[in-house]
């Protein structure tokens, strides 16, 4: 009986470790891209593997910084609060980008080799469903020097 209990304990501990490692791998296997472009401005933000990259000119240098685990966890929580399959169908709340009143922005998420992307929306005015994620991405981008 003791041997069976010991074997079951080892199996359970091993299974829990695999699940935990799989969750960590899944979180690190995500690429989030946010772009906002108009005639006079350019912004590209990429987040992957707890690193944020910000580019403010198409030919300009990349600025990067490491994101803390707490920041990354908030980002992942905001991301996983969204049904990624709905991204292409989200409607933009305004159309200022149509007459250069705002930069045309786009959010793209690549997770598990699947690409999810929104249609264009006005920079700083995303659909309410993605607003917490977009706002947090922009907040993190401001911290990159």
Secondary structure, 3 states (H helix, E strand, C coil): CHHHHHHHHHHHHHHHHHHHHHHHHHHHCEEEEEEEEECCEEEEEEEECCEEEEECCCCCCCEEEECCHHHHHHHHHHHHCCCHHHHHHCCCCCCHHHHCCCCEEEEEEEECCEEEECCCEECCECCCCCHHHHHHHHHHHHCCC
